[in-house]
C-alpha cells in the first residue's frame, strides 16, 4: 500500500475516535441514531418528536452538525460533541458562541452505522440500505447486528423532518465533516424534494451548508447507477443552488485532495465558496489533527469577526461571514487560500488570499 494512502486512511480512522463522548453505555449497547440537541458544556437531550426539549426552540436559528466515518467508536463508546480538544482543537465548548447568539445547536448521529473497518462500507449506507454491508450496526462489544431496511440518509431525514416539523424560524445551517459532507448534501436534497412535493414546510430547507474537509471515495458505485459519489453530489449541489441553498467548503488535509485515497472532486469545490485552510501548527504527519481541524476551526470562527482578504477590506469565508457574502464568494471565480494566521489555532488572526479556482 502506498505510504501516503496508509497515513491518510489512519488519519480518517483516528478521526472517529478523536472526541470523548459523554453518553451512557446504553447508547452504544442498543441501536441509537438521530437528532440530539445541545446546551452549554456539552449538555444534551435527544430530540423526540412531539416532546419539548430543554435545548430547542422552534423559532430560533439552527445549526446541525453531521459526523463522518466512525470506525471503532462503538467499542470505545465515543461520540463526537462540541469540545474538540482530543481532536487537536481548543479545550472549549465550541457551541458556546452559537448558543449565546440564540441558536439551537444539534448533532445528527449515525455513528453505529458508520462504525465499519472499510470507509466505503460506511459511505454506502448514506445512499442505500442494500450496499456491501446492508444497514448493519455495531454495539459496544464490537458485534454487528442487522439494521433497518432504510438507508442512513433516509433515517436521518426522518429524524430531521419529524423533530423540526413545527419549525418557524428562517435560518437552518448544516455542517458535514469528511464522509458526513455527503450525508449533509443527501439530507438537503431529500428535504428539497419533500418541499417541492408539498410534504415538508419550506422553512426546513437549509439556508446554508458547510462541507468540512469533505471526503468522496473513488470509482463508480453500482448503487448509484455506476456513477461516482462525487458526481452525484455535484448534481445535487447544482440543483440545490437553484433552490437558494448556499454552499461553502473548507479543506484542511490531504484526506480530501489526493487521488490515492479519494476523489478530490474539484468540480464540486468550484461550485462552493471554497477555502483552503493551512493548519501549519500541526506537523506533516499529523494528518488526523489536520483532518479534524476543519470542524473545530469552523465552529470556533463563529465567535470572531470574519477574516479579511489580504490587502483589502473584503471579507473571506468563515462561520461568521454573512450568508450574502458567502453567496457572493460561492458564485465568484476564485477560491480562498489561508495566508496569515496559519501557524496559530485561534481564527482571530486569519487572513486569506484569493487565487484562481
RODO-2510 file (C-alpha; in nm, 4 decimals, decimal comma):
residues 357
     n   res          X          Y          Z
     1     x     0,0000     0,0000     0,0000
     2     x     0,1229     0,3445    -0,0875
     3     x     0,2641     0,5130     0,2265
     4     x     0,0574     0,8301     0,1786
     5     x    -0,2591     0,6260     0,1344
     6     x    -0,1901     0,4343     0,4549
     7     x    -0,1284     0,7546     0,6513
     8     x    -0,4450     0,9155     0,5223
     9     x    -0,6566     0,6097     0,5984
    10     x    -0,5166     0,6047     0,9503
    11     x    -0,5965     0,9744     0,9831
    12     x    -0,9595     0,9236     0,8847
    13     x    -0,9837     0,6160     1,1088
    14     x    -0,8405     0,8023     1,4074
    15     x    -1,0752     1,0919     1,3454
    16     x    -1,3623     0,8703     1,4526
    17     x    -1,2098     0,8329     1,7979
    18     x    -1,0983     1,1900     1,8417
    19     x    -1,3551     1,3219     2,0872
    20     x    -1,4512     1,1504     2,4102
    21     x    -1,8245     1,1023     2,4276
    22     x    -2,0479     1,1906     2,7227
    23     x    -2,3128     0,9273     2,6638
    24     x    -2,4253     0,6283     2,8741
    25     x    -2,3310     0,2734     2,7794
    26     x    -2,6888     0,2048     2,6699
    27     x    -2,6363     0,4462     2,3824
    28     x    -2,3786     0,2054     2,2393
    29     x    -2,5233    -0,1277     2,3537
    30     x    -2,8509    -0,0569     2,1741
    31     x    -2,9112     0,0960     1,8323
    32     x    -2,9389     0,4720     1,8724
    33     x    -2,9373     0,7334     1,5975
    34     x    -3,0911     1,0640     1,5010
    35     x    -3,1027     1,4196     1,6281
    36     x    -2,9692     1,5396     1,9636
    37     x    -2,9955     1,8992     2,0840
    38     x    -2,7106     2,0504     2,2876
    39     x    -2,6784     2,3169     2,5534
    40     x    -2,3745     2,4746     2,7166
    41     x    -2,0913     2,2493     2,8300
    42     x    -2,1878     1,9554     2,6058
    43     x    -2,5147     1,9013     2,7900
    44     x    -2,7622     1,7263     2,5625
    45     x    -3,1127     1,5897     2,5225
    46     x    -3,2233     1,3564     2,2472
    47     x    -3,4877     1,5029     2,0177
    48     x    -3,8163     1,3105     2,0398
    49     x    -4,0995     1,4130     1,8048
    50     x    -4,3799     1,5843     1,9909
    51     x    -4,1828     1,6227     2,3137
    52     x    -4,0474     1,9507     2,4469
    53     x    -3,6699     1,9806     2,4626
    54     x    -3,4701     2,1970     2,7022
    55     x    -3,2258     2,2915     2,4278
    56     x    -3,4599     2,3588     2,1368
    57     x    -3,6932     2,6419     2,0428
    58     x    -3,8784     2,6255     1,7084
    59     x    -3,8292     2,9949     1,6344
    60     x    -3,4500     3,0123     1,6697
    61     x    -3,1810     2,9960     1,4008
    62     x    -3,0448     2,6421     1,3973
    63     x    -2,7077     2,4730     1,3490
    64     x    -2,6898     2,0955     1,2935
    65     x    -2,3649     1,9001     1,2592
    66     x    -2,3245     1,5618     1,0866
    67     x    -2,0182     1,3459     1,1609
    68     x    -1,8386     1,1077     0,9257
    69     x    -1,6755     0,7620     0,9418
    70     x    -1,6724     0,6176     1,2954
    71     x    -1,4582     0,3016     1,2839
    72     x    -1,4073     0,1685     1,6385
    73     x    -1,6294     0,4270     1,8079
    74     x    -1,8846     0,1784     1,9442
    75     x    -1,6323    -0,0308     2,1393
    76     x    -1,4671     0,2880     2,2644
    77     x    -1,8111     0,4335     2,3439
    78     x    -1,7201     0,7615     2,1754
    79     x    -1,9427     1,0153     2,0089
    80     x    -1,8349     1,3490     1,8682
    81     x    -1,9518     1,6529     2,0638
    82     x    -1,8655     2,0235     2,0718
    83     x    -1,5466     2,0014     2,2774
    84     x    -1,2782     1,9052     2,0270
    85     x    -0,9678     1,9108     2,2471
    86     x    -0,8960     1,5419     2,1786
    87     x    -0,9176     1,6203     1,8068
    88     x    -0,6382     1,8784     1,8275
    89     x    -0,8676     2,1735     1,8873
    90     x    -0,9054     2,4069     2,1841
    91     x    -1,0371     2,2909     2,5205
    92     x    -1,3519     2,4963     2,4714
    93     x    -1,7222     2,4458     2,4276
    94     x    -1,7407     2,5325     2,0588
    95     x    -2,1182     2,5537     2,0746
    96     x    -2,0972     2,8397     2,3262
    97     x    -2,0839     3,1322     2,0841
    98     x    -2,3661     2,9850     1,8765
    99     x    -2,5856     2,9282     2,1829
   100     x    -2,5076     3,2775     2,3104
   101     x    -2,6163     3,4172     1,9735
   102     x    -2,9522     3,2448     2,0132
   103     x    -2,9002     2,9329     1,8018
   104     x    -3,0361     2,5854     1,8505
   105     x    -2,7333     2,3562     1,8239
   106     x    -2,7681     1,9897     1,7320
   107     x    -2,5908     1,6796     1,6048
   108     x    -2,7356     1,4129     1,3771
   109     x    -2,5799     1,0829     1,4835
   110     x    -2,5438     0,7730     1,2679
   111     x    -2,2287     0,6514     1,4446
   112     x    -2,3218     0,2842     1,4850
   113     x    -2,3929     0,2529     1,1134
   114     x    -2,0719     0,4424     1,0308
   115     x    -1,8655     0,2062     1,2508
   116     x    -1,7079    -0,0014     0,9720
   117     x    -1,3486    -0,1053     0,9112
   118     x    -1,3768    -0,0025     0,5459
   119     x    -1,4801     0,3577     0,4783
   120     x    -1,6651     0,2650     0,1561
   121     x    -1,8931     0,0309     0,3524
   122     x    -1,9966     0,3185     0,5783
   123     x    -2,0272     0,5505     0,2783
   124     x    -2,2714     0,3181     0,1017
   125     x    -2,5149     0,3344     0,3947
   126     x    -2,5655     0,7062     0,3330
   127     x    -2,7159     0,6249    -0,0050
   128     x    -2,8694     0,2771     0,0144
   129     x    -2,9887     0,0100     0,2568
   130     x    -2,8623    -0,2648     0,0259
   131     x    -2,4914    -0,1832    -0,0028
   132     x    -2,1978    -0,4172     0,0727
   133     x    -2,2869    -0,4373     0,4449
   134     x    -2,6561    -0,3508     0,4129
   135     x    -2,7523    -0,1479     0,7228
   136     x    -2,5777    -0,3479     0,9909
   137     x    -2,4846    -0,1610     1,3073
   138     x    -2,2202    -0,2182     1,5740
   139     x    -2,2604    -0,2342     1,9512
   140     x    -2,0228    -0,1728     2,2416
   141     x    -1,8915    -0,5292     2,2350
   142     x    -1,7937    -0,4880     1,8698
   143     x    -2,0620    -0,7227     1,7386
   144     x    -2,2709    -0,6344     1,4345
   145     x    -2,6481    -0,6744     1,4103
   146     x    -2,8799    -0,6461     1,1138
   147     x    -3,0235    -0,2997     1,0762
   148     x    -3,3402    -0,1407     0,9384
   149     x    -3,4481    -0,1509     0,5763
   150     x    -3,3860     0,2213     0,5319
   151     x    -3,0599     0,3952     0,4388
   152     x    -2,8875     0,6133     0,6951
   153     x    -2,9778     0,9080     0,4744
   154     x    -3,3459     0,8187     0,4985
   155     x    -3,3249     0,7591     0,8741
   156     x    -3,1647     1,0967     0,9416
   157     x    -3,4106     1,2690     0,7094
   158     x    -3,6970     1,1123     0,9069
   159     x    -3,5469     1,2313     1,2366
   160     x    -3,4866     1,5783     1,0932
   161     x    -3,8333     1,6349     0,9487
   162     x    -4,0179     1,4814     1,2464
   163     x    -3,8288     1,6854     1,5055
   164     x    -3,8386     2,0131     1,3124
   165     x    -4,1975     1,9727     1,1962
   166     x    -4,3078     2,2843     1,3843
   167     x    -4,0016     2,4930     1,2995
   168     x    -4,0954     2,8576     1,2469
   169     x    -3,7512     3,0169     1,2075
   170     x    -3,5856     3,1117     0,8810
   171     x    -3,2239     3,0019     0,9228
   172     x    -3,1036     2,6408     0,9310
   173     x    -2,7372     2,5650     0,8711
   174     x    -2,5998     2,2125     0,8169
   175     x    -2,2353     2,1146     0,8679
   176     x    -2,0920     1,7879     0,7387
   177     x    -1,7413     1,6607     0,8170
   178     x    -1,5474     1,4163     0,6000
   179     x    -1,7912     1,1417     0,4942
   180     x    -2,0612     1,3406     0,6711
   181     x    -2,0495     1,6044     0,3986
   182     x    -2,2150     1,3525     0,1681
   183     x    -2,4818     1,2990     0,4328
   184     x    -2,5370     1,6759     0,4589
   185     x    -2,5798     1,7009     0,0807
   186     x    -2,8084     1,3959     0,0612
   187     x    -3,0161     1,5224     0,3528
   188     x    -3,0556     1,8644     0,1938
   189     x    -3,1628     1,7018    -0,1342
   190     x    -3,4243     1,4911     0,0445
   191     x    -3,5568     1,7983     0,2250
   192     x    -3,5689     1,9958    -0,1009
   193     x    -3,7563     1,7162    -0,2771
   194     x    -4,0055     1,6952     0,0100
   195     x    -4,0581     2,0730    -0,0006
   196     x    -4,1241     2,0510    -0,3754
   197     x    -4,3700     1,7656    -0,3136
   198     x    -4,5508     1,9734    -0,0510
   199     x    -4,4872     1,7241     0,2307
   200     x    -4,2389     1,9401     0,4253
   201     x    -4,2577     2,3094     0,5149
   202     x    -4,0181     2,5219     0,3105
   203     x    -3,8747     2,6625     0,6354
   204     x    -3,6982     2,3271     0,6861
   205     x    -3,4806     2,3709     0,3761
   206     x    -3,1299     2,4607     0,4992
   207     x    -3,0219     2,8085     0,4027
   208     x    -2,6525     2,7226     0,4184
   209     x    -2,4462     2,4020     0,4054
   210     x    -2,0793     2,3818     0,5102
   211     x    -1,8648     2,0941     0,3786
   212     x    -1,5738     2,0441     0,6199
   213     x    -1,2701     1,8580     0,4821
   214     x    -1,5111     1,6592     0,2662
   215     x    -1,4406     1,3037     0,1533
   216     x    -1,5653     1,1135    -0,1530
   217     x    -1,4372     0,7686    -0,2456
   218     x    -1,3076     0,6869    -0,5918
   219     x    -1,4803     0,4853    -0,8627
   220     x    -1,8330     0,4162    -0,9800
   221     x    -2,0882     0,2636    -0,7439
   222     x    -2,3463     0,0096    -0,8550
   223     x    -2,5950     0,1506    -0,6029
   224     x    -2,5694     0,4879    -0,7800
   225     x    -2,6231     0,3562    -1,1313
   226     x    -2,2461     0,3282    -1,1824
   227     x    -2,1860     0,6926    -1,1026
   228     x    -1,9207     0,8210    -0,8601
   229     x    -2,0462     0,9590    -0,5291
   230     x    -1,8682     1,2859    -0,6082
   231     x    -2,0527     1,3079    -0,9392
   232     x    -2,3913     1,2603    -0,7754
   233     x    -2,3026     1,5167    -0,5074
   234     x    -2,2140     1,7677    -0,7814
   235     x    -2,5500     1,7095    -0,9478
   236     x    -2,7327     1,7556    -0,6184
   237     x    -2,5452     2,0722    -0,5272
   238     x    -2,6009     2,2201    -0,8727
   239     x    -2,9755     2,1663    -0,8316
   240     x    -2,9876     2,2837    -0,4703
   241     x    -2,8130     2,6080    -0,5577
   242     x    -3,1056     2,6893    -0,7883
   243     x    -3,3317     2,6475    -0,4826
   244     x    -3,1349     2,9134    -0,2962
   245     x    -2,9143     2,6885    -0,0793
   246     x    -2,5699     2,8426    -0,0149
   247     x    -2,2670     2,6108    -0,0089
   248     x    -1,9260     2,6691     0,1461
   249     x    -1,6363     2,4216     0,1691
   250     x    -1,3162     2,4123     0,3737
   251     x    -1,0245     2,1794     0,3011
   252     x    -0,7763     2,1221     0,5819
   253     x    -0,5956     1,7977     0,4905
   254     x    -0,4973     1,5585     0,2150
   255     x    -0,7849     1,3286     0,3098
   256     x    -0,9973     1,5089     0,0554
   257     x    -0,7454     1,6240    -0,2009
   258     x    -0,5329     1,3254    -0,3004
   259     x    -0,6372     1,0754    -0,5617
   260     x    -0,4694     0,7979    -0,3638
   261     x    -0,7479     0,7793    -0,1081
   262     x    -1,0399     0,9713    -0,2518
   263     x    -1,1816     1,1872    -0,5253
   264     x    -1,0658     1,5487    -0,4837
   265     x    -1,3921     1,6488    -0,6532
   266     x    -1,2531     1,9833    -0,7611
   267     x    -1,5622     2,0366    -0,9739
   268     x    -1,7771     2,0439    -0,6640
   269     x    -1,5317     2,2611    -0,4710
   270     x    -1,5504     2,5131    -0,7550
   271     x    -1,9280     2,5301    -0,7094
   272     x    -1,8905     2,6466    -0,3479
   273     x    -1,7341     2,9305    -0,1512
   274     x    -1,4144     2,7260    -0,1233
   275     x    -1,1337     2,7917     0,1265
   276     x    -0,8073     2,6028     0,1698
   277     x    -0,7073     2,6069     0,5365
   278     x    -0,3393     2,5694     0,6254
   279     x    -0,3212     2,4212     0,9778
   280     x     0,0578     2,4586     0,9927
   281     x     0,0576     2,4418     1,3732
   282     x     0,0493     2,0645     1,3066
   283     x     0,3468     1,8831     1,1546
   284     x     0,3486     1,6926     0,8274
   285     x     0,2480     1,3581     0,9792
   286     x    -0,0347     1,4883     1,1997
   287     x    -0,2924     1,4050     0,9367
   288     x    -0,5649     1,3142     1,1847
   289     x    -0,5374     1,6526     1,3504
   290     x    -0,5405     1,8305     1,0152
   291     x    -0,8432     1,6343     0,9004
   292     x    -1,0324     1,7317     1,2161
   293     x    -0,9165     2,0946     1,2086
   294     x    -1,1834     2,1985     0,9598
   295     x    -1,4569     2,1161     1,2123
   296     x    -1,3330     2,2988     1,5181
   297     x    -1,1868     2,5875     1,3161
   298     x    -1,5241     2,6497     1,1553
   299     x    -1,7232     2,6192     1,4779
   300     x    -1,4767     2,8401     1,6648
   301     x    -1,4677     3,1057     1,3917
   302     x    -1,8296     3,1980     1,4620
   303     x    -1,7114     3,3835     1,7738
   304     x    -1,4789     3,6136     1,5785
   305     x    -1,5172     3,8770     1,3105
   306     x    -1,4984     3,7405     0,9566
   307     x    -1,1403     3,7180     0,8234
   308     x    -1,0325     3,9581     0,5536
   309     x    -0,8809     3,9057     0,2126
   310     x    -0,5188     4,0133     0,2399
   311     x    -0,4609     4,3724     0,1328
   312     x    -0,8291     4,4605     0,1210
   313     x    -1,1332     4,5257     0,3357
   314     x    -1,3256     4,2447     0,1659
   315     x    -1,4354     3,9561     0,3825
   316     x    -1,3198     3,5978     0,3336
   317     x    -1,5262     3,2945     0,4358
   318     x    -1,5895     3,1744     0,7905
   319     x    -1,8828     3,0695     1,0053
   320     x    -1,9429     3,4341     1,0996
   321     x    -1,9367     3,5625     0,7417
   322     x    -2,2849     3,6644     0,6302
   323     x    -2,4967     3,4460     0,4057
   324     x    -2,4959     3,7157     0,1378
   325     x    -2,1158     3,7365     0,1345
   326     x    -2,0786     3,3559     0,1244
   327     x    -2,3236     3,3552    -0,1656
   328     x    -2,1100     3,6107    -0,3495
   329     x    -1,7943     3,4055    -0,2908
   330     x    -1,9759     3,0888    -0,3991
   331     x    -2,0710     3,2440    -0,7308
   332     x    -1,7311     3,4046    -0,7905
   333     x    -1,4392     3,2783    -0,9968
   334     x    -1,1765     3,2495    -0,7232
   335     x    -1,1003     3,0374    -0,4203
   336     x    -0,9542     3,1472    -0,0871
   337     x    -0,6206     3,0249     0,0458
   338     x    -0,5066     3,0668     0,4067
   339     x    -0,2442     3,3411     0,4078
   340     x    -0,1958     3,4889     0,7571
   341     x    -0,2666     3,3117     1,0847
   342     x    -0,1807     2,9662     0,9544
   343     x     0,0535     2,8971     1,2469
   344     x    -0,1979     2,9789     1,5203
   345     x    -0,5092     2,7812     1,6009
   346     x    -0,7241     3,0772     1,7028
   347     x    -0,9141     3,2111     1,3993
   348     x    -0,8918     3,5760     1,5077
   349     x    -0,5694     3,6462     1,3133
   350     x    -0,6671     3,4679     0,9918
   351     x    -0,6395     3,6350     0,6531
   352     x    -0,6880     3,4741     0,3155
   353     x    -0,5681     3,5480    -0,0341
   354     x    -0,7687     3,4888    -0,3490
   355     x    -0,6378     3,2733    -0,6331
   356     x    -0,7875     3,1245    -0,9462
   357     x    -1,0012     2,8180    -0,8840
***
